[in-house]
């Protein structure tokens, strides 16, 4: 078990098709209700609309926040109703963001919808953070259906290490056409409603909802503790973009890792909350994993998705609330929809709610790309305090690669060192150079870009062991697949669309391609934090990657789409030219084996630019330490923020009395959200060069003299990263 402070659930909020609030949800579970009903949210051309888990009473009006945002806000307000202070951070799992509003515009014939500040999945966490007065980071995990659970694991590690006292964490997803028609296109929706683990199951039920948990770090359980988060495990199947490993290998390993993290054995588990979506392959794969972990000593098991439906990114958080209720109220929910034993499954889930003491719950969440998460929740009891280990390590750079309009790493850095623009976009052929034609045949722009970055980065290192984890940041995800899916949908009057585009449209699809190519079986985490997406991926790597010398991949990329890019990113049309790109770094968690290290720094969503910059300096040791330790600053200001931010930056530099070069990296690399990933690779190259070239230093070469480079991102989020010698 990881040393550090214990973490307790001290507040919970939930909204779903089963009801609003914890009390309504508990009552519905005790009655074995189901919230699965015919769709009413939008008109559907099918003779019989597919059943869904729809939340009633959510307004879909232009003057209201989008559907997902409203769900998240409702859950957050309930979770914080008894809190005496704002949380230090917000971490939210999501996949749809403001998609429903975007679809409505396209439905009306707007193939180029007006600018939407709420489309990006990160906008949900940002809105929640503003609502609850959070001055820290607002982070977004987007690993498809495991997002909410992965977010809880990330919050757990941050709290254990003393980097925060409390975190509001959860998941939210609203219904939309993309998911409704997308899962139907995969032919994995059961027209009778989800029947998890049943012999006659035919698929899942798409639903919506949100759940938020206030997690608090403490040595002993607070009086208002619902349950303790005992541990978590993250793995990747690296098997298929949409199907699970047939033997449940990744699911098994995630459960075993979660139990080990909690210091427990399989015999300690009283109840397993199954992922149990109702699809034939997923349920069978999970059943094999369960039997592998528990053998013939099965605890109580059930899936609640016959009641709630599958709320995608929200499901792991909703089921975390259910786990806490099981522990606090002493009951186990039933597996609604189950009627017939499936001999291939090999066990029967609980068919009626049962009253019994519950001390330990294991909860599973699995997503597209084989992204597996398992969490352990335990009854809050007093114990001897653990050691408070603060995580201070750096991540050592073994190899890195970047791509811009100027080309791949060598071409980009050559122009950058000369002070020349690297803005632009590469052709599909250039993106595919060095990749097997068969592998990229169905890939569109972002996936090709990301896989190309990974292959080139790994090729620069002489690896003796497999890569452990993948962490990826993207603000807007696969825009090409998203646009093409919706365009085909509306062109057919909502009868047909592409299942390939649907699978490729999820934000974590590019990282999933990398994981399959490199056979990564550890964590596979995609973060989406707007212009700080790469910084959030690096932060996730910092807290989630295992100790030791196993290498990890950390990258970020965003594509230029001729329609959607400027609709969803206000800075894009303000750039000198259309641009996209990304960067990838191969890092070692041990912090050795290379002269250059990369570490995440400070992150806040506070709107006071000067105050946030001064707080960042304090985080890095104060003005004197920064001036002694830092030889150059690389600053990224999105074009939409430049007019507002620049005066504050000038005042800050005067206050800091910094004498070294200040490089405005977006002027060289372009306006795309994950440009900081390119800047990080460029900073590593400058460190290896030992000096900032004259064209970048406004004169003669400026030796770094062993000092590092501080990267500062300014926009919705103020963030820092540090590149230095070990």
Buried (B, 14 or more C-beta within 10 A) or exposed (E): EBEBBBBBBBBBBBBBBBBBBBEBBBEBBBEBBBBBBEBEBBEBEEEEBBBBBBBEEBEBEEEEBBBBBBBBBBBBBBBBEEBEEBBBBBBBBBBBBBBBBBBBBBBEEEEEBEEBEBBBBBBBBBBBBEBBEBBBBBBBBBBBBBBBBBBBBBBBBBBBBBBBBBBBBBBBBBBBBBBBBBBBBBEBBBEBBBBBBBEEBBBBBBBBBBBBBBBBBBEEBEEBBBBBBBBBBBBBBBBBBBBBBEBBBBBBBBBBBBBBBBEBEBEBBBBBBBBBBBBBBBBBBBBBBBBBBBEEEBBBBBBBBBBBBBBBBBBBBBBBBBBBBBBBEBBBBBBBBBEEEBEEBBBBBBBEBBEEEBBBBBBBBBBBBBBBBBBBBBBBEEEEEBEEEEBEEBBBBBBBBBBBBBBBBEBBBEBBBEBEBBBBBBEEEBBBBEBEEEBBEEBBBBBBBBBBBBBBBBEEBEBEEEBBBBBBBBBBBBBBBBBBBBBBBBEEEBEEBBBBBBBBBBBBBBBBBBBBBBEBBBBBBBBBBBBBBBBBBBBBBBBBBEEEBBBBBBBBBBBBBEBBBBBBBBBBBBBEEBBBBBBBBBBBBBBEEBEBBBBBBBBBBBEEBEBBBBBBBEBBEEBEEBBEBBBBBBBBBBBBBBEEBBEBBEEBBEEBEBEBBBBBBBBBBBBBBBBBBBBBBBBBBBBEBEBBBBEBBEEEBBEBEEBBBBBBBBBBBBBBBBBBBE
